[in-house]
Amino acid sequence: MRELDTLTEGEVASIAYVLTDVDDTITTNGKLHPEGLEALWKLHDSGLKVICVTGGSAGWGDTYLRQWPVEAVLSESGALCLYRKDGVIRHYVHPSIKKEGYGQRVKELIERVLSLVPEAKLSSDQFARIYDIAFDHGSEPPYLSKDQIARVVAICQDFGAGTAVSSIHINAWFGEFDKRRGTEAFFRDVLGLEGTILQKVCCYCGDAPNDQVMFSHFPLSFGVGNIRKHSKNMQDLPTFVARQEGGAGFCEIAEALLRCKRNNSTIL
């Protein structure tokens, strides 16, 4: 992972979209601090389009889209994207999701996990999720151990669910998607961008193992400082890493991007 001061104008010249995780990337210890919000506004005001890509609920996604300077929010690990068109908030659902019987499968999986791992619990915002199941492991006490997290993941996968582990949740879902595939589908079907063009115009920011599918796919990727805590257990790391954690680290990343964009404009 390279330091941000080695980022060059050429590496950001074609970037038009900043894709970013939310929890522990823009936020710090579960809260949006002033520097995180300021970074979002600076990116927005510069003309860069920010799209959140999160394992968080559709309910949170709706709030982010209404309150933050972002273009869209891909929520629930790629299941659902909320975006504006002609002043109206619209929903894009990943095409692999089969709505019929989905709720029953979710109910059965939750019951199985909670019966086999008594220490497990649903996230407190599960009521705001449409397609995703989130088991809390690090947001609210009591926290799960690494072995308990692995047990929950194994049960979900044995049940046929896709899984991802973020810094606070174990996410599970039914469908052929994840953060990367959800992003690709939204850009292809709604924005008309795909393949190498998509990789060229987007960069990604994250903080945790569930961001690996994005780090490996986008040539230009960034980790806030807390990625170092997980790096030994990750196969795919971001290209660059910030010194600070959470929102302060995201602010560093935004400043580096904007510095290079300004310098590139001066050169041109």
TORLUMDO-793814 format. One record per residue (C-alpha): residue in three letters; y, z, x. Coordinates in pm, whole numbers. Layout:
<"ALA" <Y Z X>>
...
//
This chain:
<"MET" <0 0 0>>
<"ARG" <337 -106 141>>
<"GLU" <661 89 131>>
<"LEU" <923 -39 -112>>
<"ASP" <1175 -113 162>>
<"THR" <946 -394 282>>
<"LEU" <974 -580 -51>>
<"THR" <1137 -920 6>>
<"GLU" <1357 -1149 -199>>
<"GLY" <1090 -1417 -195>>
<"GLU" <831 -1187 -350>>
<"VAL" <1047 -1120 -658>>
<"ALA" <1220 -1458 -690>>
<"SER" <1007 -1576 -985>>
<"ILE" <972 -1238 -1161>>
<"ALA" <1104 -1239 -1519>>
<"TYR" <889 -964 -1676>>
<"VAL" <831 -608 -1560>>
<"LEU" <509 -481 -1714>>
<"THR" <471 -106 -1689>>
<"ASP" <251 185 -1786>>
<"VAL" <432 474 -1957>>
<"ASP" <267 817 -1913>>
<"ASP" <335 955 -1563>>
<"THR" <489 620 -1463>>
<"ILE" <813 614 -1661>>
<"THR" <771 973 -1778>>
<"THR" <731 1284 -1566>>
<"ASN" <498 1561 -1682>>
<"GLY" <502 1416 -2033>>
<"LYS" <880 1388 -2062>>
<"LEU" <1123 1097 -2031>>
<"HIS" <1380 1214 -1776>>
<"PRO" <1726 1058 -1736>>
<"GLU" <1631 856 -1428>>
<"GLY" <1340 691 -1609>>
<"LEU" <1556 582 -1902>>
<"GLU" <1834 475 -1667>>
<"ALA" <1590 256 -1474>>
<"LEU" <1482 85 -1797>>
<"TRP" <1843 12 -1887>>
<"LYS" <1922 -124 -1541>>
<"LEU" <1628 -362 -1559>>
<"HIS" <1726 -468 -1911>>
<"ASP" <2091 -522 -1820>>
<"SER" <1990 -733 -1520>>
<"GLY" <1803 -976 -1746>>
<"LEU" <1452 -864 -1651>>
<"LYS" <1233 -815 -1958>>
<"VAL" <1037 -489 -1968>>
<"ILE" <707 -470 -2156>>
<"CYS" <520 -140 -2176>>
<"VAL" <142 -164 -2132>>
<"THR" <-6 171 -2228>>
<"GLY" <-314 353 -2347>>
<"GLY" <-78 542 -2576>>
<"SER" <-93 517 -2953>>
<"ALA" <55 249 -3177>>
<"GLY" <276 524 -3318>>
<"TRP" <427 590 -2977>>
<"GLY" <457 215 -2923>>
<"ASP" <665 180 -3237>>
<"THR" <895 457 -3115>>
<"TYR" <935 305 -2768>>
<"LEU" <1019 -35 -2914>>
<"ARG" <1281 111 -3148>>
<"GLN" <1442 349 -2898>>
<"TRP" <1404 200 -2551>>
<"PRO" <1544 -124 -2401>>
<"VAL" <1203 -298 -2394>>
<"GLU" <1088 -636 -2525>>
<"ALA" <744 -529 -2647>>
<"VAL" <486 -251 -2625>>
<"LEU" <120 -333 -2571>>
<"SER" <-45 -12 -2690>>
<"GLU" <-392 141 -2720>>
<"SER" <-519 -17 -2397>>
<"GLY" <-456 -373 -2513>>
<"ALA" <-559 -351 -2879>>
<"LEU" <-219 -396 -3039>>
<"CYS" <119 -529 -2931>>
<"LEU" <439 -447 -3116>>
<"TYR" <729 -685 -3059>>
<"ARG" <1042 -814 -3227>>
<"LYS" <1090 -1163 -3366>>
<"ASP" <1394 -1265 -3568>>
<"GLY" <1495 -900 -3586>>
<"VAL" <1163 -791 -3739>>
<"ILE" <901 -573 -3568>>
<"ARG" <570 -758 -3572>>
<"HIS" <213 -665 -3478>>
<"TYR" <-23 -871 -3267>>
<"VAL" <-386 -752 -3280>>
<"HIS" <-630 -860 -3011>>
<"PRO" <-856 -1132 -3155>>
<"SER" <-1178 -960 -3043>>
<"ILE" <-1125 -667 -3282>>
<"LYS" <-1342 -678 -3593>>
<"LYS" <-1156 -472 -3851>>
<"GLU" <-1443 -445 -4100>>
<"GLY" <-1636 -123 -4036>>
<"TYR" <-1413 -29 -3743>>
<"GLY" <-1313 306 -3887>>
<"GLN" <-1675 409 -3943>>
<"ARG" <-1769 328 -3585>>
<"VAL" <-1475 535 -3463>>
<"LYS" <-1581 830 -3681>>
<"GLU" <-1938 817 -3553>>
<"LEU" <-1834 799 -3189>>
<"ILE" <-1595 1092 -3222>>
<"GLU" <-1867 1301 -3385>>
<"ARG" <-2114 1217 -3109>>
<"VAL" <-1877 1302 -2825>>
<"LEU" <-1762 1629 -2977>>
<"SER" <-2120 1736 -3047>>
<"LEU" <-2252 1651 -2700>>
<"VAL" <-1950 1771 -2502>>
<"PRO" <-1827 2083 -2687>>
<"GLU" <-1533 2122 -2448>>
<"ALA" <-1396 1779 -2542>>
<"LYS" <-1113 1736 -2791>>
<"LEU" <-915 1451 -2940>>
<"SER" <-561 1389 -2821>>
<"SER" <-297 1553 -3036>>
<"ASP" <-156 1207 -3122>>
<"GLN" <-488 1065 -3242>>
<"PHE" <-344 1051 -3595>>
<"ALA" <-98 785 -3472>>
<"ARG" <-372 555 -3330>>
<"ILE" <-507 254 -3518>>
<"TYR" <-788 117 -3298>>
<"ASP" <-805 352 -3000>>
<"ILE" <-985 683 -2961>>
<"ALA" <-825 919 -2709>>
<"PHE" <-1001 1229 -2580>>
<"ASP" <-757 1458 -2401>>
<"HIS" <-855 1564 -2051>>
<"GLY" <-524 1640 -1881>>
<"SER" <-240 1654 -2131>>
<"GLU" <-294 1988 -2302>>
<"PRO" <-512 2284 -2195>>
<"PRO" <-796 2353 -2172>>
<"TYR" <-852 2062 -1933>>
<"LEU" <-1180 1883 -1871>>
<"SER" <-1356 1885 -1535>>
<"LYS" <-1446 1563 -1354>>
<"ASP" <-1808 1603 -1466>>
<"GLN" <-1705 1651 -1829>>
<"ILE" <-1481 1343 -1811>>
<"ALA" <-1770 1140 -1670>>
<"ARG" <-1997 1267 -1948>>
<"VAL" <-1752 1160 -2220>>
<"VAL" <-1715 816 -2059>>
<"ALA" <-2094 772 -2041>>
<"ILE" <-2142 867 -2407>>
<"CYS" <-1872 622 -2518>>
<"GLN" <-2018 340 -2312>>
<"ASP" <-2369 409 -2437>>
<"PHE" <-2226 377 -2787>>
<"GLY" <-2094 30 -2702>>
<"ALA" <-1730 123 -2655>>
<"GLY" <-1496 4 -2383>>
<"THR" <-1341 288 -2184>>
<"ALA" <-1057 368 -1949>>
<"VAL" <-945 694 -1790>>
<"SER" <-572 753 -1756>>
<"SER" <-394 1049 -1601>>
<"ILE" <-420 1238 -1932>>
<"HIS" <-672 1067 -2164>>
<"ILE" <-1015 911 -2186>>
<"ASN" <-958 606 -2402>>
<"ALA" <-1239 434 -2594>>
<"TRP" <-1237 130 -2822>>
<"PHE" <-1448 -143 -2980>>
<"GLY" <-1354 -492 -2871>>
<"GLU" <-1349 -720 -2569>>
<"PHE" <-1016 -615 -2425>>
<"ASP" <-843 -386 -2180>>
<"LYS" <-488 -371 -2047>>
<"ARG" <-523 -702 -1861>>
<"ARG" <-699 -898 -2134>>
<"GLY" <-464 -758 -2397>>
<"THR" <-166 -866 -2189>>
<"GLU" <-310 -1213 -2132>>
<"ALA" <-383 -1263 -2502>>
<"PHE" <-33 -1155 -2612>>
<"PHE" <143 -1373 -2358>>
<"ARG" <-78 -1671 -2442>>
<"ASP" <-70 -1647 -2821>>
<"VAL" <283 -1517 -2875>>
<"LEU" <490 -1616 -2570>>
<"GLY" <302 -1929 -2467>>
<"LEU" <246 -1822 -2105>>
<"GLU" <-90 -1797 -1931>>
<"GLY" <-289 -1836 -1611>>
<"THR" <-113 -1859 -1278>>
<"ILE" <225 -1896 -1446>>
<"LEU" <180 -1555 -1607>>
<"GLN" <84 -1402 -1273>>
<"LYS" <389 -1561 -1112>>
<"VAL" <651 -1434 -1360>>
<"CYS" <516 -1080 -1407>>
<"CYS" <487 -770 -1193>>
<"TYR" <316 -445 -1292>>
<"CYS" <389 -73 -1242>>
<"GLY" <134 205 -1290>>
<"ASP" <3 539 -1174>>
<"ALA" <-368 586 -1248>>
<"PRO" <-722 441 -1227>>
<"ASN" <-692 266 -1565>>
<"ASP" <-419 51 -1410>>
<"GLN" <-661 -108 -1162>>
<"VAL" <-728 -407 -1389>>
<"MET" <-357 -483 -1369>>
<"PHE" <-315 -409 -997>>
<"SER" <-598 -649 -915>>
<"HIS" <-468 -927 -1141>>
<"PHE" <-97 -939 -1062>>
<"PRO" <-9 -1023 -701>>
<"LEU" <308 -815 -722>>
<"SER" <224 -460 -832>>
<"PHE" <373 -117 -782>>
<"GLY" <249 240 -798>>
<"VAL" <466 546 -846>>
<"GLY" <400 820 -591>>
<"ASN" <133 999 -794>>
<"ILE" <-103 703 -741>>
<"ARG" <-180 860 -403>>
<"LYS" <-366 1142 -582>>
<"HIS" <-617 890 -716>>
<"SER" <-629 638 -433>>
<"LYS" <-954 760 -277>>
<"ASN" <-1135 701 -607>>
<"MET" <-986 357 -671>>
<"GLN" <-1106 13 -563>>
<"ASP" <-786 -175 -650>>
<"LEU" <-453 -34 -538>>
<"PRO" <-100 -160 -602>>
<"THR" <75 -375 -343>>
<"PHE" <363 -128 -309>>
<"VAL" <401 247 -359>>
<"ALA" <709 459 -429>>
<"ARG" <782 780 -242>>
<"GLN" <848 988 -553>>
<"GLU" <630 1050 -856>>
<"GLY" <672 965 -1224>>
<"GLY" <1011 854 -1352>>
<"ALA" <1180 913 -1016>>
<"GLY" <929 677 -855>>
<"PHE" <981 421 -1131>>
<"CYS" <1354 440 -1060>>
<"GLU" <1281 361 -692>>
<"ILE" <1074 59 -797>>
<"ALA" <1347 -66 -1032>>
<"GLU" <1609 -31 -759>>
<"ALA" <1392 -223 -512>>
<"LEU" <1338 -505 -762>>
<"LEU" <1707 -523 -846>>
<"ARG" <1810 -513 -478>>
<"CYS" <1591 -811 -403>>
<"LYS" <1706 -996 -714>>
<"ARG" <2071 -943 -617>>
<"ASN" <2009 -1054 -259>>
<"ASN" <1820 -1360 -380>>
<"SER" <2110 -1456 -609>>
<"THR" <2352 -1418 -319>>
<"ILE" <2139 -1642 -100>>
<"LEU" <2114 -1907 -373>>
//
